[in-house]
Amino acid sequence: MHSPSSQPKRDVFPDLE
């Protein structure tokens, strides 16, 4: 699973933007 860098809300899909 990826970790949210600048988007804490997108901790599920940080790559999808």
Chimera marker file (.cmm) of the C-alpha trace (Angstrom):
<marker_set name="trace">
<marker id="1" x="0.000" y="0.000" z="0.000" r="1" g="1" b="0" radius="0.5"/>
<marker id="2" x="1.194" y="3.514" z="-0.766" r="1" g="1" b="0" radius="0.5"/>
<marker id="3" x="1.648" y="6.168" z="1.850" r="1" g="1" b="0" radius="0.5"/>
<marker id="4" x="-0.031" y="9.576" z="1.463" r="1" g="1" b="0" radius="0.5"/>
<marker id="5" x="2.643" y="12.209" z="1.036" r="1" g="1" b="0" radius="0.5"/>
<marker id="6" x="0.847" y="15.504" z="0.494" r="1" g="1" b="0" radius="0.5"/>
<marker id="7" x="-2.709" y="14.172" z="0.409" r="1" g="1" b="0" radius="0.5"/>
<marker id="8" x="-3.765" y="12.718" z="3.775" r="1" g="1" b="0" radius="0.5"/>
<marker id="9" x="-7.298" y="12.177" z="2.525" r="1" g="1" b="0" radius="0.5"/>
<marker id="10" x="-6.041" y="10.212" z="-0.463" r="1" g="1" b="0" radius="0.5"/>
<marker id="11" x="-4.324" y="7.628" z="1.705" r="1" g="1" b="0" radius="0.5"/>
<marker id="12" x="-6.248" y="5.045" z="-0.312" r="1" g="1" b="0" radius="0.5"/>
<marker id="13" x="-5.363" y="6.215" z="-3.814" r="1" g="1" b="0" radius="0.5"/>
<marker id="14" x="-2.438" y="8.650" z="-3.554" r="1" g="1" b="0" radius="0.5"/>
<marker id="15" x="-1.345" y="7.696" z="-7.063" r="1" g="1" b="0" radius="0.5"/>
<marker id="16" x="-4.736" y="8.218" z="-8.650" r="1" g="1" b="0" radius="0.5"/>
<marker id="17" x="-4.547" y="11.839" z="-7.559" r="1" g="1" b="0" radius="0.5"/>
<link id1="1" id2="2" r="1" g="1" b="0" radius="0.2"/>
<link id1="2" id2="3" r="1" g="1" b="0" radius="0.2"/>
<link id1="3" id2="4" r="1" g="1" b="0" radius="0.2"/>
<link id1="4" id2="5" r="1" g="1" b="0" radius="0.2"/>
<link id1="5" id2="6" r="1" g="1" b="0" radius="0.2"/>
<link id1="6" id2="7" r="1" g="1" b="0" radius="0.2"/>
<link id1="7" id2="8" r="1" g="1" b="0" radius="0.2"/>
<link id1="8" id2="9" r="1" g="1" b="0" radius="0.2"/>
<link id1="9" id2="10" r="1" g="1" b="0" radius="0.2"/>
<link id1="10" id2="11" r="1" g="1" b="0" radius="0.2"/>
<link id1="11" id2="12" r="1" g="1" b="0" radius="0.2"/>
<link id1="12" id2="13" r="1" g="1" b="0" radius="0.2"/>
<link id1="13" id2="14" r="1" g="1" b="0" radius="0.2"/>
<link id1="14" id2="15" r="1" g="1" b="0" radius="0.2"/>
<link id1="15" id2="16" r="1" g="1" b="0" radius="0.2"/>
<link id1="16" id2="17" r="1" g="1" b="0" radius="0.2"/>
</marker_set>
